[in-house]
Amino acid sequence: MKYPFDKIIDRSGTHSVKWDMRSEVFGSDKVLPFWVADMEFLSPPAVQRALQQRIKHNCFGYTLMPESYWQSFASWAEKRHLWKVERESLQFSPGVIPALDFAIQSITKPGDGVIIQPPVYHPFYNVVKRNRRKLLLNPLRLDEGQYHMDFEGLENYLKAGAKAIILCNPHNPVGRVYTKQELETLGEYCLHYGAKIVSDEIHWDIVYSEGVHVPVSALDKDLADITITATSPGKTFNLQGFNTAFVVIPNKKLRQGFERARHRNGIFMNNVLGITASEAAYTEGEDWLDELLPYLESNYRKLQNFIRMEMPGVELIQPEGTYVAWLDFRMVPVEDIHRFMIEKAGVGMNNGLEFGEEGRGFLRFNFAAPWPMIEKALRQMAAALKSI
Ligand SMILES: Cc1ncc(COP(=O)(O)O)c(C=O)c1O
Protein backbone atom coordinates (compact mmCIF):
# COMPACT_ATOMS: atom_id res chain seq x y z
CA MET A 1 0.00 0.00 0.00
CA LYS A 2 1.51 3.33 -1.10
CA TYR A 3 -0.64 5.43 1.23
CA PRO A 4 -0.79 4.61 4.96
CA PHE A 5 -4.56 4.25 5.42
CA ASP A 6 -4.02 1.78 8.28
CA LYS A 7 -2.13 4.34 10.35
CA ILE A 8 -4.04 5.87 13.26
CA ILE A 9 -3.71 9.66 13.32
CA ASP A 10 -4.13 11.65 16.52
CA ARG A 11 -6.56 14.41 15.59
CA SER A 12 -7.52 15.47 19.10
CA GLY A 13 -6.58 19.05 19.89
CA THR A 14 -6.75 20.10 16.22
CA HIS A 15 -10.23 21.68 16.63
CA SER A 16 -11.62 18.67 14.80
CA VAL A 17 -15.41 18.67 15.07
CA LYS A 18 -15.44 14.87 15.24
CA TRP A 19 -12.83 14.60 18.03
CA ASP A 20 -12.88 17.87 19.92
CA MET A 21 -16.65 18.12 20.36
CA ARG A 22 -17.02 14.71 21.99
CA SER A 23 -17.73 16.03 25.47
CA GLU A 24 -20.37 18.40 24.16
CA VAL A 25 -22.08 15.85 21.93
CA PHE A 26 -21.64 12.55 23.79
CA GLY A 27 -21.03 13.78 27.35
CA SER A 28 -17.54 12.25 27.40
CA ASP A 29 -14.25 12.87 25.63
CA LYS A 30 -13.39 9.17 25.90
CA VAL A 31 -15.78 7.77 23.29
CA LEU A 32 -14.34 6.50 20.02
CA PRO A 33 -15.87 8.84 17.43
CA PHE A 34 -17.51 7.43 14.30
CA TRP A 35 -19.98 10.22 13.61
CA VAL A 36 -19.13 13.35 11.48
CA ALA A 37 -18.57 12.36 7.83
CA ASP A 38 -14.91 13.14 7.39
CA MET A 39 -12.07 10.64 7.14
CA GLU A 40 -9.38 9.55 9.58
CA PHE A 41 -6.86 9.68 6.74
CA LEU A 42 -4.23 12.14 5.58
CA SER A 43 -5.13 13.94 2.37
CA PRO A 44 -3.15 13.21 -0.83
CA PRO A 45 0.51 14.31 -0.52
CA ALA A 46 0.05 16.42 -3.67
CA VAL A 47 -2.43 18.60 -1.76
CA GLN A 48 0.05 19.15 1.06
CA ARG A 49 2.81 20.00 -1.41
CA ALA A 50 0.67 22.54 -3.23
CA LEU A 51 -0.46 24.14 0.04
CA GLN A 52 3.12 24.33 1.36
CA GLN A 53 4.19 25.99 -1.85
CA ARG A 54 1.37 28.54 -1.58
CA ILE A 55 1.94 29.14 2.13
CA LYS A 56 5.62 29.88 1.53
CA HIS A 57 4.56 33.08 -0.19
CA ASN A 58 2.83 34.17 3.02
CA CYS A 59 0.63 36.78 1.38
CA PHE A 60 -3.03 35.80 1.40
CA GLY A 61 -5.07 38.61 -0.09
CA TYR A 62 -8.30 38.30 -2.12
CA THR A 63 -7.74 35.58 -4.66
CA LEU A 64 -9.18 34.81 -8.07
CA MET A 65 -10.16 31.36 -9.23
CA PRO A 66 -7.84 30.78 -12.20
CA GLU A 67 -8.92 29.02 -15.37
CA SER A 68 -6.83 26.01 -14.32
CA TYR A 69 -9.02 25.65 -11.20
CA TRP A 70 -12.20 25.33 -13.26
CA GLN A 71 -10.49 23.08 -15.80
CA SER A 72 -9.32 20.71 -13.07
CA PHE A 73 -12.94 20.16 -12.04
CA ALA A 74 -14.21 19.83 -15.61
CA SER A 75 -11.49 17.27 -16.45
CA TRP A 76 -12.31 15.30 -13.29
CA ALA A 77 -16.03 15.24 -14.11
CA GLU A 78 -15.28 13.99 -17.61
CA LYS A 79 -12.69 11.41 -16.61
CA ARG A 80 -14.36 9.96 -13.50
CA HIS A 81 -18.03 10.47 -14.39
CA LEU A 82 -18.09 10.68 -18.21
CA TRP A 83 -19.74 14.05 -17.79
CA LYS A 84 -18.73 16.84 -20.13
CA VAL A 85 -19.41 20.07 -18.25
CA GLU A 86 -19.06 23.36 -20.06
CA ARG A 87 -16.85 25.94 -18.39
CA GLU A 88 -19.60 28.57 -18.43
CA SER A 89 -22.01 26.28 -16.55
CA LEU A 90 -19.76 26.31 -13.44
CA GLN A 91 -20.27 28.32 -10.28
CA PHE A 92 -18.54 28.19 -6.92
CA SER A 93 -20.04 27.95 -3.46
CA PRO A 94 -18.54 28.01 0.04
CA GLY A 95 -19.75 24.44 0.59
CA VAL A 96 -22.44 22.16 -0.76
CA ILE A 97 -25.04 23.04 1.87
CA PRO A 98 -24.81 26.79 1.11
CA ALA A 99 -25.22 25.81 -2.57
CA LEU A 100 -28.49 24.06 -1.69
CA ASP A 101 -29.64 27.24 0.05
CA PHE A 102 -28.76 29.44 -2.95
CA ALA A 103 -30.44 26.94 -5.30
CA ILE A 104 -33.67 26.77 -3.29
CA GLN A 105 -33.75 30.55 -2.88
CA SER A 106 -33.33 31.06 -6.61
CA ILE A 107 -35.71 28.46 -8.07
CA THR A 108 -38.57 28.58 -5.56
CA LYS A 109 -40.56 31.17 -3.60
CA PRO A 110 -41.46 31.22 0.10
CA GLY A 111 -44.28 28.74 0.70
CA ASP A 112 -43.40 26.56 -2.33
CA GLY A 113 -43.22 22.82 -1.72
CA VAL A 114 -39.76 21.18 -1.78
CA ILE A 115 -39.45 17.39 -1.61
CA ILE A 116 -36.75 15.54 0.32
CA GLN A 117 -36.47 11.76 0.75
CA PRO A 118 -35.78 10.66 4.34
CA PRO A 119 -33.91 9.14 5.97
CA VAL A 120 -31.61 11.82 4.62
CA TYR A 121 -28.71 14.06 5.66
CA HIS A 122 -30.30 16.25 8.32
CA PRO A 123 -29.30 19.72 6.96
CA PHE A 124 -31.66 19.09 4.01
CA TYR A 125 -34.59 19.67 6.39
CA ASN A 126 -33.08 22.94 7.57
CA VAL A 127 -32.36 24.21 4.05
CA VAL A 128 -36.06 23.94 3.25
CA LYS A 129 -37.27 25.27 6.60
CA ARG A 130 -34.92 28.23 7.04
CA ASN A 131 -35.85 29.46 3.57
CA ARG A 132 -39.53 29.23 4.55
CA ARG A 133 -40.38 26.68 1.89
CA LYS A 134 -42.83 23.88 2.60
CA LEU A 135 -41.09 20.66 3.59
CA LEU A 136 -42.55 17.67 1.72
CA LEU A 137 -41.34 14.31 3.02
CA ASN A 138 -41.29 11.43 0.56
CA PRO A 139 -39.59 8.64 2.56
CA LEU A 140 -37.49 6.04 0.78
CA ARG A 141 -38.92 2.52 0.88
CA LEU A 142 -36.92 -0.22 2.52
CA ASP A 143 -37.62 -3.37 0.50
CA GLU A 144 -35.67 -6.58 1.02
CA GLY A 145 -32.73 -4.91 2.68
CA GLN A 146 -32.33 -2.02 0.25
CA TYR A 147 -33.77 1.49 -0.07
CA HIS A 148 -35.65 2.75 -3.13
CA MET A 149 -37.33 6.00 -4.12
CA ASP A 150 -41.11 5.98 -3.74
CA PHE A 151 -42.19 7.19 -7.19
CA GLU A 152 -45.88 7.06 -6.32
CA GLY A 153 -45.36 9.42 -3.39
CA LEU A 154 -43.15 11.59 -5.56
CA GLU A 155 -45.76 11.87 -8.28
CA ASN A 156 -48.46 12.76 -5.76
CA TYR A 157 -46.40 15.67 -4.45
CA LEU A 158 -45.48 16.83 -7.95
CA LYS A 159 -49.09 16.60 -9.12
CA ALA A 160 -50.07 18.75 -6.13
CA GLY A 161 -47.60 21.44 -7.25
CA ALA A 162 -44.24 20.75 -5.57
CA LYS A 163 -41.66 23.00 -7.20
CA ALA A 164 -38.41 21.16 -6.51
CA ILE A 165 -36.78 18.05 -5.12
CA ILE A 166 -33.45 17.90 -3.31
CA LEU A 167 -31.86 14.65 -4.42
CA CYS A 168 -29.05 13.04 -2.43
CA ASN A 169 -27.00 10.81 -4.73
CA PRO A 170 -25.13 8.82 -3.46
CA HIS A 171 -27.62 8.91 -0.62
CA ASN A 172 -26.38 9.73 2.87
CA PRO A 173 -27.05 7.88 5.22
CA VAL A 174 -28.36 4.75 3.43
CA GLY A 175 -25.53 4.44 0.87
CA ARG A 176 -27.68 4.06 -2.25
CA VAL A 177 -26.17 5.00 -5.60
CA TYR A 178 -29.21 5.48 -7.82
CA THR A 179 -29.24 3.66 -11.13
CA LYS A 180 -29.55 5.36 -14.49
CA GLN A 181 -33.06 3.94 -14.75
CA GLU A 182 -34.15 5.30 -11.36
CA LEU A 183 -32.76 8.73 -12.24
CA GLU A 184 -34.47 8.68 -15.62
CA THR A 185 -37.79 7.91 -13.96
CA LEU A 186 -37.27 10.72 -11.45
CA GLY A 187 -36.34 13.02 -14.33
CA GLU A 188 -39.42 12.12 -16.35
CA TYR A 189 -41.70 12.99 -13.45
CA CYS A 190 -39.94 16.30 -12.79
CA LEU A 191 -40.01 17.27 -16.46
CA HIS A 192 -43.66 16.27 -16.80
CA TYR A 193 -44.79 18.31 -13.77
CA GLY A 194 -42.39 21.22 -14.25
CA ALA A 195 -40.33 20.76 -11.08
CA LYS A 196 -36.62 21.45 -10.69
CA ILE A 197 -33.96 19.09 -9.36
CA VAL A 198 -31.31 20.17 -6.87
CA SER A 199 -28.83 17.32 -6.87
CA ASP A 200 -26.38 16.96 -3.99
CA GLU A 201 -23.63 14.73 -5.38
CA ILE A 202 -20.94 15.41 -2.80
CA HIS A 203 -20.31 11.65 -2.35
CA TRP A 204 -20.07 10.99 -6.11
CA ASP A 205 -16.51 9.67 -6.06
CA ILE A 206 -17.06 7.21 -3.21
CA VAL A 207 -18.72 4.35 -5.05
CA TYR A 208 -18.02 0.59 -4.67
CA SER A 209 -18.13 -2.41 -6.98
CA GLU A 210 -21.94 -2.60 -6.77
CA GLY A 211 -22.60 0.90 -8.06
CA VAL A 212 -21.88 3.32 -10.88
CA HIS A 213 -22.49 6.97 -10.18
CA VAL A 214 -24.49 8.78 -12.86
CA PRO A 215 -24.87 12.55 -12.49
CA VAL A 216 -28.56 13.18 -13.13
CA SER A 217 -27.67 16.25 -15.17
CA ALA A 218 -25.52 14.11 -17.50
CA LEU A 219 -28.49 11.99 -18.60
CA ASP A 220 -29.88 14.32 -21.25
CA LYS A 221 -30.20 17.94 -22.24
CA ASP A 222 -33.75 18.38 -20.98
CA LEU A 223 -32.77 17.13 -17.56
CA ALA A 224 -29.61 19.23 -17.50
CA ASP A 225 -31.87 22.21 -18.16
CA ILE A 226 -33.84 21.77 -14.91
CA THR A 227 -31.00 20.62 -12.66
CA ILE A 228 -28.59 22.35 -10.29
CA THR A 229 -25.81 19.96 -9.21
CA ALA A 230 -23.55 20.64 -6.24
CA THR A 231 -20.45 18.64 -5.39
CA SER A 232 -16.98 19.19 -4.01
CA PRO A 233 -13.58 17.61 -3.44
CA GLY A 234 -14.43 17.58 0.29
CA LYS A 235 -15.54 13.97 0.79
CA THR A 236 -13.33 12.56 -1.97
CA PHE A 237 -10.02 13.88 -0.64
CA ASN A 238 -10.90 14.73 2.98
CA LEU A 239 -10.82 18.48 2.38
CA GLN A 240 -14.09 19.48 4.06
CA GLY A 241 -12.40 22.11 6.22
CA PHE A 242 -11.79 24.27 3.14
CA ASN A 243 -15.52 24.75 2.42
CA THR A 244 -14.97 24.89 -1.32
CA ALA A 245 -17.63 23.47 -3.63
CA PHE A 246 -18.47 23.37 -7.34
CA VAL A 247 -21.94 23.88 -8.77
CA VAL A 248 -22.95 22.88 -12.29
CA ILE A 249 -25.88 24.76 -13.84
CA PRO A 250 -26.13 24.36 -17.62
CA ASN A 251 -29.30 26.50 -17.87
CA LYS A 252 -28.22 30.15 -18.14
CA LYS A 253 -31.32 31.58 -16.44
CA LEU A 254 -30.98 29.20 -13.49
CA ARG A 255 -27.28 29.95 -13.30
CA GLN A 256 -27.81 33.70 -13.18
CA GLY A 257 -30.49 33.23 -10.52
CA PHE A 258 -28.11 31.10 -8.46
CA GLU A 259 -25.35 33.68 -8.73
CA ARG A 260 -27.72 36.48 -7.68
CA ALA A 261 -28.84 34.45 -4.67
CA ARG A 262 -25.23 33.82 -3.66
CA HIS A 263 -24.49 37.54 -3.96
CA ARG A 264 -27.58 38.42 -1.91
CA ASN A 265 -26.07 36.23 0.81
CA GLY A 266 -22.89 38.30 0.62
CA ILE A 267 -20.69 35.60 -0.94
CA PHE A 268 -18.42 36.87 -3.73
CA MET A 269 -15.04 35.27 -3.16
CA ASN A 270 -13.66 31.79 -2.69
CA ASN A 271 -10.93 31.11 -0.12
CA VAL A 272 -7.30 31.14 -1.11
CA LEU A 273 -6.20 27.79 0.28
CA GLY A 274 -9.40 26.01 -0.78
CA ILE A 275 -8.64 26.97 -4.38
CA THR A 276 -5.10 25.60 -4.17
CA ALA A 277 -6.12 22.39 -2.37
CA SER A 278 -9.01 21.61 -4.76
CA GLU A 279 -6.98 22.08 -7.91
CA ALA A 280 -4.10 19.97 -6.60
CA ALA A 281 -6.48 17.19 -5.56
CA TYR A 282 -8.29 17.07 -8.90
CA THR A 283 -5.12 17.21 -10.97
CA GLU A 284 -2.80 15.00 -8.91
CA GLY A 285 -4.95 13.04 -6.45
CA GLU A 286 -6.35 10.30 -8.64
CA ASP A 287 -3.95 7.48 -7.72
CA TRP A 288 -4.59 8.24 -4.04
CA LEU A 289 -8.35 7.88 -4.59
CA ASP A 290 -7.83 4.68 -6.57
CA GLU A 291 -6.07 3.24 -3.55
CA LEU A 292 -8.55 4.65 -1.05
CA LEU A 293 -11.63 3.08 -2.65
CA PRO A 294 -10.55 -0.58 -2.25
CA TYR A 295 -9.46 0.21 1.32
CA LEU A 296 -12.92 1.60 2.13
CA GLU A 297 -14.61 -1.31 0.39
CA SER A 298 -12.53 -3.78 2.37
CA ASN A 299 -13.49 -1.91 5.58
CA TYR A 300 -17.20 -2.29 4.97
CA ARG A 301 -16.86 -5.95 3.95
CA LYS A 302 -14.94 -6.70 7.15
CA LEU A 303 -17.50 -4.67 9.08
CA GLN A 304 -20.28 -6.71 7.49
CA ASN A 305 -18.55 -10.01 8.37
CA PHE A 306 -17.91 -8.89 11.92
CA ILE A 307 -21.55 -7.93 12.39
CA ARG A 308 -22.76 -11.26 10.95
CA MET A 309 -20.48 -13.24 13.25
CA GLU A 310 -20.52 -11.18 16.44
CA MET A 311 -23.68 -9.07 16.53
CA PRO A 312 -26.72 -11.28 16.03
CA GLY A 313 -29.86 -9.32 15.23
CA VAL A 314 -27.97 -6.34 13.78
CA GLU A 315 -28.13 -5.69 10.02
CA LEU A 316 -25.91 -3.63 7.80
CA ILE A 317 -27.65 -2.04 4.84
CA GLN A 318 -25.26 -2.78 1.98
CA PRO A 319 -23.65 0.54 0.96
CA GLU A 320 -23.16 1.03 -2.77
CA GLY A 321 -21.44 4.34 -2.12
CA THR A 322 -20.51 6.85 0.65
CA TYR A 323 -18.34 5.85 3.62
CA VAL A 324 -21.18 5.67 6.09
CA ALA A 325 -22.78 2.39 7.12
CA TRP A 326 -26.47 2.41 8.04
CA LEU A 327 -26.85 -0.11 10.84
CA ASP A 328 -30.23 -1.53 11.72
CA PHE A 329 -30.58 -2.25 15.47
CA ARG A 330 -34.38 -2.50 15.46
CA MET A 331 -34.28 -6.14 16.61
CA VAL A 332 -32.07 -5.29 19.58
CA PRO A 333 -34.19 -4.91 22.75
CA VAL A 334 -32.75 -1.57 23.90
CA GLU A 335 -34.84 1.58 24.27
CA ASP A 336 -32.21 4.09 23.10
CA ILE A 337 -29.47 2.33 21.11
CA HIS A 338 -27.57 5.55 20.48
CA ARG A 339 -27.13 6.32 24.18
CA PHE A 340 -26.54 2.64 24.93
CA MET A 341 -23.55 2.55 22.55
CA ILE A 342 -22.11 5.73 24.04
CA GLU A 343 -22.48 4.59 27.63
CA LYS A 344 -21.96 0.83 27.42
CA ALA A 345 -19.61 0.52 24.41
CA GLY A 346 -17.85 3.90 24.46
CA VAL A 347 -18.60 4.40 20.76
CA GLY A 348 -20.13 7.61 19.40
CA MET A 349 -22.15 7.34 16.17
CA ASN A 350 -24.97 9.37 14.61
CA ASN A 351 -28.42 8.60 15.95
CA GLY A 352 -30.59 7.39 13.05
CA LEU A 353 -33.30 9.78 14.24
CA GLU A 354 -31.16 12.74 13.14
CA PHE A 355 -32.04 11.72 9.58
CA GLY A 356 -35.78 11.50 10.15
CA GLU A 357 -38.35 9.39 11.98
CA GLU A 358 -37.54 6.53 9.55
CA GLY A 359 -34.12 6.31 11.22
CA ARG A 360 -35.52 5.20 14.59
CA GLY A 361 -33.54 2.16 15.76
CA PHE A 362 -30.68 2.83 13.29
CA LEU A 363 -27.18 4.20 13.82
CA ARG A 364 -24.85 5.70 11.22
CA PHE A 365 -21.29 4.43 11.47
CA ASN A 366 -18.50 6.22 9.58
CA PHE A 367 -16.09 3.57 8.28
CA ALA A 368 -13.52 5.94 6.71
CA ALA A 369 -11.01 5.08 9.39
CA PRO A 370 -8.03 2.75 9.85
CA TRP A 371 -9.32 -0.80 10.22
CA PRO A 372 -7.63 -1.30 13.64
CA MET A 373 -9.63 1.65 15.00
CA ILE A 374 -12.88 0.25 13.58
CA GLU A 375 -12.16 -3.22 14.90
CA LYS A 376 -11.61 -1.86 18.41
CA ALA A 377 -14.95 -0.06 18.30
CA LEU A 378 -16.74 -3.13 16.92
CA ARG A 379 -15.35 -5.33 19.70
CA GLN A 380 -16.58 -2.83 22.30
CA MET A 381 -20.01 -2.74 20.64
CA ALA A 382 -20.26 -6.54 20.43
CA ALA A 383 -19.30 -6.90 24.09
CA ALA A 384 -21.94 -4.34 25.11
CA LEU A 385 -24.62 -6.16 23.09
CA LYS A 386 -23.66 -9.51 24.65
CA SER A 387 -24.18 -8.01 28.11
CA ILE A 388 -27.89 -7.34 27.48
C1 LIG B 1 -25.04 14.65 1.44
C2 LIG B 1 -24.17 15.72 2.01
N1 LIG B 1 -24.27 16.98 1.54
C3 LIG B 1 -23.50 17.97 2.03
C4 LIG B 1 -22.59 17.74 3.03
C5 LIG B 1 -21.79 18.89 3.59
O1 LIG B 1 -21.24 19.63 2.57
P1 LIG B 1 -20.47 20.98 2.84
O2 LIG B 1 -19.61 20.77 4.04
O3 LIG B 1 -19.69 21.20 1.59
O4 LIG B 1 -21.51 22.05 3.06
C6 LIG B 1 -22.46 16.45 3.56
C7 LIG B 1 -21.51 16.19 4.66
O5 LIG B 1 -21.57 15.20 5.35
C8 LIG B 1 -23.26 15.42 3.03
O6 LIG B 1 -23.17 14.16 3.49
The ligand as an ORCA input file, in Angstrom:
! r2SCAN-3c Opt
* xyz 0 1
  C     -25.038     14.649      1.437
  C     -24.169     15.723      2.009
  N     -24.269     16.975      1.545
  C     -23.502     17.973      2.030
  C     -22.593     17.741      3.035
  C     -21.795     18.885      3.591
  O     -21.243     19.628      2.566
  P     -20.467     20.982      2.839
  O     -19.611     20.766      4.042
  O     -19.687     21.204      1.590
  O     -21.513     22.047      3.055
  C     -22.455     16.447      3.561
  C     -21.505     16.185      4.664
  O     -21.566     15.197      5.348
  C     -23.258     15.418      3.027
  O     -23.166     14.159      3.486
*
